[in-house]
Amino acid sequence: MAKEYMNTNRAAQTPTNWFNYADSNSEVVSRLAAAFNPSQQSTPDMTVLLAAGSMLVDGERVEVETQSTGTITAPSGNPRIDLVYIDQETGVVGVATGSEAAEPEEPALPEGKLPIAAVSLATTTTSIDNSLITDVRVAVLPQPAALLIDNNLSDLADPATACGNLGAGATGLDLWALSNVGAAWTLLGLGTAAGVDTGSNAGDVPLLQAGGLLDIARLLLASQEQAEAGTDNASVMTPLRVAQAIAELAGGGMNVKLTYTAAGTDPTGTTDITGLGFTPLAVVSLAISTKDSTDNGAMSIGFSDGTYNYCISVSLVDSQVKTGSYALYLYEGASNYETATLSDFDSDGFTVNWTKGGDGPSGTVYLYTLAIG
């Protein structure tokens, strides 16, 4: 059952009311104040007891039961300070072991952890009681979508330049009152305290919303360079950046070009098809040979990727259907046919390699190609 927080005033309240208010207030704050509270065991040993607590993970409340650290060993040569922590997503307790020294220091907090207690250990320590435990818990707030601009960083090396680059004026910013301003810039991906580099992350998108809010989401936007490189995995892509990435990484989209060649009668050797303006991936070919005005020759439809060729051909002389490993096959008879393969695909075209069979086709050979790249 929830309790109401009541302001206490010993001078204006009766003793009974004052104690009742104090008891009620204690219940109000106990859930937050006691969360993950570190202490000795009921019978002290070489572990630390953590009270139950609650966390907000991905918008969901997670309740964590009372738990204890694993056994902590005493140092062998000099004093040592160990750091008790919990995982910021699961609440599971862990211990970071410090280094032994005449004047030991706390070890670094592992990434993704929240500090709970510093434990001072001597070589003679056989049990950990409250006198050896220092509460180092910190208030954890949900990460905001934006930081409120406040004119309160007079100690910044060059606030006019830094804040001007942010579009915030020349009076300074208060980034959650962090004492290490350089670390604050780095944390936000903005460079160093001496100046702010917005080009690598923010691109050309303004960093300030209406009302003086620094938009954190926009600090994480991919630049055009990042989008076109296609290697960054930590920046947000806008529709514009997606379009730029597709244009760059997909080679600007599909290229298609239709060509026409009148190869003449019984072509031999090679014919270079040029002027495409791109390197084709594949070429579809349509070829015909005309024998005379009353008795047409042959028709062929084929495909080539520069290495493999395949086609199907229909003779209009005797209605035979032929297939083969060619880009075109014009068959008018056993002694009258023409084949060709395609090769040497380059940045401006390809080569047709003609082979005449027997006397070759009786009429003129016409070749249409559709290059795709």
C-alpha positions in Angstrom: 0.0 0.0 0.0 1.4 3.4 -0.9 2.1 6.0 1.7 2.0 9.8 1.4 5.1 11.8 2.0 4.6 14.3 4.8 6.9 17.2 5.7 8.0 17.0 9.3 8.3 20.0 11.7 9.1 19.2 15.3 8.3 22.7 16.4 4.8 22.8 14.9 3.8 19.1 15.2 2.9 17.0 18.2 5.4 14.2 19.0 2.9 11.6 18.0 2.2 13.2 14.6 5.9 13.9 14.0 6.8 10.2 14.6 3.9 9.1 12.5 5.0 11.3 9.6 8.6 10.1 10.0 7.5 6.5 9.8 5.4 7.1 6.8 8.2 9.0 5.1 10.6 6.1 5.8 8.3 3.8 4.0 8.0 6.2 1.0 11.7 6.3 0.4 12.7 2.8 1.5 12.0 1.2 -1.9 14.5 3.5 -3.6 16.9 4.0 -0.8 17.2 0.3 0.0 17.5 -0.9 -3.6 20.7 -3.0 -3.9 21.9 -1.7 -0.5 25.3 -3.3 0.3 26.0 -4.7 3.8 27.6 -7.5 5.7 26.0 -10.9 6.1 24.1 -11.6 9.3 27.2 -13.6 10.3 30.0 -11.8 8.4 32.1 -13.8 6.0 34.0 -13.0 2.9 31.0 -12.0 0.8 28.8 -8.9 0.6 25.0 -9.0 0.8 22.9 -6.9 -1.6 19.3 -6.0 -0.8 16.6 -6.6 -3.4 16.1 -3.8 -6.0 14.3 -2.9 -9.2 15.6 -1.7 -12.6 14.1 -0.3 -15.8 15.4 -2.3 -18.8 14.2 -1.5 -22.3 11.1 0.1 -20.8 10.3 -2.9 -18.6 10.6 -3.0 -14.8 12.9 -5.8 -13.7 12.7 -7.0 -10.0 16.0 -8.4 -8.6 15.9 -10.6 -5.5 18.4 -10.3 -2.6 21.8 -11.7 -3.6 25.3 -12.1 -2.5 28.7 -11.8 -4.1 31.0 -14.7 -4.6 33.7 -15.3 -2.0 36.2 -12.5 -2.0 39.8 -13.4 -1.2 42.1 -11.3 1.0 45.2 -9.7 -0.7 48.5 -11.5 -0.1 51.0 -8.6 0.1 49.4 -5.2 0.3 45.9 -3.7 0.9 43.4 -3.9 -2.0 40.0 -2.3 -2.9 37.5 -4.4 -4.7 34.5 -3.0 -6.5 31.1 -4.7 -6.2 28.7 -3.9 -9.1 25.5 -5.1 -10.8 24.9 -5.6 -14.5 22.8 -2.7 -15.7 20.5 -5.0 -17.7 20.1 -8.1 -15.5 21.0 -6.8 -12.0 23.3 -9.7 -11.4 26.0 -8.9 -8.9 29.7 -9.2 -9.7 33.1 -8.1 -8.3 35.9 -6.3 -10.0 39.2 -7.1 -8.2 41.5 -4.2 -7.6 45.3 -4.1 -7.5 47.3 -4.5 -4.3 49.2 -1.3 -3.3 50.3 0.5 -0.2 47.6 3.1 -1.1 45.2 1.1 -3.2 42.6 2.6 -5.5 39.3 1.4 -6.8 39.5 -0.7 -10.0 37.8 0.6 -13.1 34.1 -0.1 -13.5 33.5 -2.7 -16.2 31.4 -1.6 -19.2 27.7 -2.1 -18.8 27.8 -2.3 -15.0 26.6 -0.1 -12.1 28.7 0.5 -9.0 27.4 -0.7 -5.6 30.1 -0.9 -3.0 33.9 -0.5 -2.5 35.3 -3.1 -0.2 38.6 -2.3 1.6 40.6 -5.4 2.2 43.8 -6.0 4.3 46.0 -9.1 4.2 44.6 -10.0 7.6 40.9 -9.7 6.5 39.0 -12.9 7.3 35.5 -11.5 7.2 33.8 -8.5 5.7 31.8 -6.3 8.0 30.1 -3.0 7.4 33.2 -1.1 8.5 35.0 -2.4 5.4 32.1 -1.6 3.0 31.7 1.9 1.4 28.3 2.5 -0.4 29.1 3.9 -3.9 25.6 3.5 -5.4 24.6 6.3 -7.8 21.2 7.4 -8.9 20.5 6.0 -12.4 18.2 8.0 -14.6 16.6 6.9 -18.0 18.7 8.2 -20.9 16.9 11.3 -22.2 16.1 11.9 -25.9 17.7 15.4 -25.6 19.7 17.5 -23.2 18.5 20.8 -22.1 20.8 23.7 -23.0 22.0 25.7 -20.0 24.4 28.6 -20.1 26.8 27.3 -17.4 30.1 26.1 -18.7 32.4 29.0 -18.1 35.4 26.8 -17.6 35.3 25.3 -21.1 38.5 26.1 -23.0 36.7 27.8 -25.8 32.9 27.9 -25.2 32.2 30.3 -28.0 33.7 28.0 -30.6 32.3 24.8 -29.1 28.8 26.1 -28.6 28.8 28.0 -31.8 29.5 24.7 -33.7 26.5 23.2 -31.8 24.3 26.1 -32.8 23.9 27.0 -29.1 25.4 30.5 -28.9 28.6 31.5 -27.2 27.7 31.2 -23.6 28.3 27.5 -22.9 26.5 24.3 -22.1 25.8 22.3 -18.9 26.0 18.7 -19.9 24.5 17.2 -16.7 27.1 19.2 -14.7 29.8 16.8 -15.7 33.2 17.9 -14.2 35.1 16.4 -17.1 33.8 18.4 -20.0 36.2 16.8 -22.5 34.8 13.4 -21.5 31.3 14.8 -22.0 32.1 15.8 -25.6 33.7 12.4 -26.3 30.7 10.6 -24.7 28.4 12.4 -27.1 30.6 11.8 -30.1 31.3 15.5 -30.5 35.1 15.6 -30.4 37.2 17.2 -27.6 36.7 20.0 -25.2 38.8 22.3 -27.4 36.1 22.3 -30.1 33.2 20.3 -31.4 33.3 18.3 -34.6 29.7 17.8 -35.8 30.6 16.8 -39.3 31.4 13.1 -38.7 28.2 12.3 -37.0 25.6 15.0 -37.5 26.1 15.8 -41.1 24.2 18.9 -42.1 21.3 18.3 -39.8 20.8 21.0 -37.1 21.5 19.8 -33.6 19.1 22.0 -31.7 15.4 21.6 -31.5 12.9 24.4 -30.8 13.2 25.5 -27.2 16.9 24.9 -26.9 17.0 21.1 -26.8 20.1 19.3 -27.9 18.8 16.4 -30.0 20.9 13.3 -29.1 19.3 11.2 -31.8 20.6 13.6 -34.5 24.1 13.3 -33.1 23.9 9.6 -34.1 22.9 10.2 -37.7 25.1 8.8 -40.4 26.9 11.2 -42.7 26.8 10.9 -46.5 30.4 9.6 -46.4 29.4 6.9 -43.9 26.3 5.9 -45.9 28.3 5.6 -49.1 31.1 3.6 -47.5 28.6 1.1 -46.1 30.8 -0.1 -43.2 29.5 1.8 -40.1 27.2 -0.2 -37.9 26.5 2.4 -35.1 24.8 5.3 -36.9 21.2 6.0 -37.8 20.3 6.1 -41.5 17.7 8.7 -42.8 15.8 8.1 -46.0 18.2 10.5 -47.8 21.2 8.5 -46.5 19.6 5.2 -47.7 19.1 6.6 -51.2 22.7 7.9 -51.2 24.0 4.5 -50.1 22.0 2.6 -52.8 23.2 5.0 -55.5 26.8 4.5 -54.4 26.9 0.8 -53.5 24.6 -0.4 -56.3 26.6 1.5 -58.9 23.9 4.0 -59.6 21.2 1.5 -60.6 20.7 -0.6 -63.8 22.1 0.4 -67.1 20.4 -0.8 -70.3 21.3 -0.1 -74.0 20.0 -1.4 -77.3 22.4 -1.7 -80.2 21.9 -2.6 -83.9 24.4 -4.0 -86.4 24.0 -4.9 -90.0 26.8 -7.4 -90.3 26.5 -8.0 -94.0 26.6 -11.3 -95.8 28.5 -14.1 -94.3 30.3 -12.1 -91.6 33.6 -13.4 -90.3 36.2 -12.3 -87.8 35.1 -10.0 -85.1 32.9 -7.0 -84.7 33.4 -4.6 -81.7 30.2 -3.2 -80.2 31.1 0.1 -78.5 29.5 3.2 -77.0 27.7 1.5 -74.1 29.2 3.7 -71.4 29.2 0.9 -68.9 30.5 -2.7 -68.4 27.6 -5.1 -69.3 26.8 -7.9 -67.0 24.8 -9.7 -69.6 23.7 -9.3 -73.3 20.6 -10.6 -74.9 20.9 -10.9 -78.6 18.3 -11.2 -81.5 19.7 -12.1 -84.9 18.1 -12.7 -88.3 19.3 -13.5 -91.8 17.3 -12.7 -94.9 17.6 -15.0 -97.8 15.4 -13.3 -100.3 12.0 -11.6 -100.5 10.1 -14.8 -100.8 12.0 -17.3 -98.7 13.4 -15.8 -95.4 16.5 -17.3 -93.8 16.7 -17.8 -90.0 16.2 -16.2 -86.6 18.1 -16.6 -83.4 17.6 -15.5 -79.7 20.6 -15.8 -77.4 22.2 -14.8 -74.2 25.8 -14.2 -73.1 27.6 -13.1 -69.9 30.9 -12.8 -71.7 31.9 -16.3 -70.7 28.9 -18.5 -71.3 26.8 -18.3 -74.4 23.5 -20.0 -75.2 20.8 -19.6 -77.9 17.9 -21.1 -79.7 17.5 -20.8 -83.5 14.6 -21.4 -85.9 15.3 -22.0 -89.6 12.6 -20.4 -91.8 13.9 -22.5 -94.7 13.1 -26.0 -93.4 11.5 -25.1 -90.0 14.3 -26.8 -88.0 14.9 -25.7 -84.4 18.5 -25.6 -83.3 20.2 -24.9 -79.9 23.9 -24.4 -79.1 26.5 -22.7 -77.0 26.4 -19.6 -79.0 25.0 -16.1 -78.5 23.4 -16.5 -82.0 23.0 -19.4 -84.4 21.5 -18.7 -87.9 20.8 -22.0 -89.5 19.5 -22.2 -93.1 20.9 -25.7 -93.8 23.8 -28.0 -93.2 25.9 -25.9 -95.6 24.5 -22.5 -94.8 24.7 -21.2 -91.2 26.4 -18.6 -89.1 27.3 -18.7 -85.3 28.8 -16.1 -83.0 29.8 -15.8 -79.4 30.2 -12.7 -77.3 33.4 -11.9 -75.2 35.6 -9.2 -73.9 33.0 -7.3 -71.9 34.6 -4.0 -70.9 33.6 -0.5 -69.7 32.3 0.5 -73.2 31.1 -2.6 -74.9 31.9 -6.1 -76.0 33.1 -8.2 -79.0 31.1 -10.4 -81.4 33.2 -13.4 -82.7 31.7 -14.6 -86.0 32.1 -18.2 -87.4 30.8 -19.0 -90.9 29.6 -22.6 -91.5 29.9 -23.8 -95.1 28.8 -21.1 -97.4 27.2 -19.1 -94.6 23.7 -17.6 -94.7 22.4 -16.7 -98.1 21.2 -13.2 -97.0 22.3 -10.3 -94.9 22.8 -10.8 -91.2 21.3 -8.3 -88.8 22.1 -8.3 -85.1 20.2 -6.5 -82.3 21.7 -6.6 -78.7 20.3 -5.5 -75.4 23.2 -4.9 -73.0 22.4 -4.9 -69.2 24.8 -3.6 -66.6 
